């Protein structure tokens, strides 16, 4: 009884496997007509093989082209690096010097933008920074790396902008109306001494020379005269009394 049961089970498994195999064959054969001959099958196989070989050739060609393109790119990059190194050498530098120069230039551009955001009064209070930037610009212009076109255009731009900013630091001239001697004790010496003028009595020749069209004798000024006060910094030349003839009577 037990043997019969095992035999029946085995027959059922074989039957199911046969059905599954038949279904797979039917599924495969459904792609071809029932009267598909051996010659047609061989022709189809040959055609498919030719397609495969063609795709392999295309893949090989594409791979070779990619490899050649990669090699060409590497060579171009190497040639470019060689040209750059030769350029750096002509400028008396190397890649590290080139990078350092660009970092310095970028830092100076940032400093200039920062200073340009200040008012003329604030700029005058930061003369140390202004002078330091001017020294930096001179250093950049004196370096041979400035000959590189990109560097040259940027350094020229920063130089021009700096000069415009520096000119803006000088406040406009003012006009001083001469008062009376009795009330204001006005003379060129006393006017130059005023804190809001030059805060230096020895700078009186600066006022005289700036108003030479109306002051012929620096000892004589008159109430109501409108004197131009130049607001540029007082220099040694501004205190020069050449041409002054003061005679006591």
C-alpha positions, 0 to 999 in steps of 0.5 A: 500500500505504501509503495503504491502511494509513493509510485502515484506521487512520483507519477504526479510530479513527472506529469506536472514537470512534463506539463511545465516543460510543454508550456515553456516550449509552446511559449518559445515556439509561439514566436515562430510559425508552425511550419518554421523550417531548419533552413529558416532557423539557420538563417535566423541564427546567422542573422542574429549572430551578425547583429551581435558581431556588428554590435561588438564591433561598434562597442570596440570602436566606441571603446577605442575612441573613448580611450583615444579621447582620454589619452588626447585630453591627458596630453592636452592637459600636460601640454597646457601645464607645460605652457603655464610653467614656462610662462611662470618661469618667464615671470620669474616665478612658479605655480606656487608663486602664481597662486600666492600672487592671485590670493594677494590680488584677491585680498587687496580687491576685498580691502579696496571694496571695504575701504570704498564703503567708508565716507571721506571722513572715515577714510581719513581716520583710516589713513594707515589702511589706505596707505597700506593698500597703496603699498600693496598695489605698488608691490603687485605692479612691480611683480612680473606676474602682472604681465599675465593678461588677467592679472594686468587687467585686474591690477589696473582696475584696482589701481584706477579705483584706488586713485578715484577713492583717494581723490575723494578723501580730500574734502571740498575747499571752504570759503572763509569770510574775513572779520574785523581785527577789533572783534575777530583778530583776523589776520592770515596767521590767526586764521591759519591757526584756527582748529577748523582751518589748519590748526597751524599758524605757520601755514598762513602762506598756504592761504596767501598763495591760494588767494594771491589774486586778492591778497597782494600784501599778506599783512593786509586783509580786509573785513568781508574778503572771501578767502578760499581755504584749500582743504588739502594736507599742509606740506612744507612747501605750503609754509614757504614764505618766499616772496614775502617782504615784511618790513617794520616801520 
